[in-house]
């Protein structure tokens, strides 16, 4: 089962985890996987907030077109 946790961690990281993490048991891998997911969600929220803050310096009428150009 620990192999499944290691594979799930690799999928979340989008890379091969360090081999030393294979020594972790399933519960530890689940905890680590949860921490990585939480960190990714927090990072995405911070990036969205930073983008909105950056757009606040642009006049309101131009914000929509600028969002479309920036993506």
C-alpha positions as CSV (number, residue, x, y, z in Angstrom):
1,X,0.0,0.0,0.0
2,X,2.9,2.3,0.7
3,X,3.7,2.1,-3.1
4,X,0.2,3.6,-3.8
5,X,1.0,6.5,-1.4
6,X,4.4,7.0,-3.0
7,X,2.7,7.1,-6.5
8,X,0.1,9.5,-5.3
9,X,2.8,11.8,-3.9
10,X,4.7,11.6,-7.2
11,X,1.5,12.6,-9.0
12,X,0.9,15.5,-6.7
13,X,4.5,16.7,-7.0
14,X,4.5,16.1,-10.8
15,X,8.0,14.6,-10.3
16,X,9.7,11.7,-8.7
17,X,9.9,12.2,-4.9
18,X,13.3,11.7,-3.3
19,X,13.9,7.9,-2.8
20,X,14.3,8.4,0.9
21,X,10.5,9.1,1.1
22,X,9.9,5.5,0.1
23,X,10.9,4.6,3.7
24,X,7.8,6.3,5.1
25,X,4.8,4.2,6.0
26,X,1.4,4.8,4.5
27,X,0.0,7.1,7.2
28,X,3.1,9.3,6.9
29,X,2.8,9.4,3.1
30,X,-0.8,10.4,3.4
31,X,0.1,13.2,5.9
32,X,2.8,14.4,3.5
33,X,0.5,14.3,0.5
34,X,-2.1,16.3,2.4
35,X,0.5,18.9,3.4
36,X,1.6,19.2,-0.2
37,X,-2.0,19.6,-1.5
38,X,-2.7,22.2,1.2
39,X,0.4,24.1,0.3
40,X,-0.5,24.1,-3.4
41,X,-4.0,25.4,-2.6
42,X,-2.6,28.2,-0.4
43,X,-0.1,29.1,-3.1
44,X,-2.8,29.2,-5.8
45,X,-4.9,31.4,-3.6
46,X,-2.0,33.8,-2.9
47,X,-1.2,34.0,-6.6
48,X,-4.8,34.9,-7.4
49,X,-4.9,37.5,-4.6
50,X,-1.6,39.0,-5.9
51,X,-3.0,39.1,-9.4
52,X,-6.1,40.9,-8.3
53,X,-4.0,43.3,-6.3
54,X,-1.9,44.1,-9.3
55,X,-5.0,44.7,-11.4
56,X,-6.3,47.1,-8.8
57,X,-3.8,49.6,-10.2
58,X,-5.4,49.5,-13.6
59,X,-8.5,51.6,-14.4
60,X,-11.7,49.6,-14.0
61,X,-12.7,49.8,-17.7
62,X,-9.4,48.2,-18.7
63,X,-9.3,45.4,-16.1
64,X,-11.5,42.9,-18.2
65,X,-9.4,43.2,-21.4
66,X,-6.2,43.1,-19.4
67,X,-7.3,39.9,-17.6
68,X,-8.1,38.3,-21.0
69,X,-4.6,39.3,-22.3
70,X,-2.8,38.1,-19.2
71,X,-4.7,34.9,-19.0
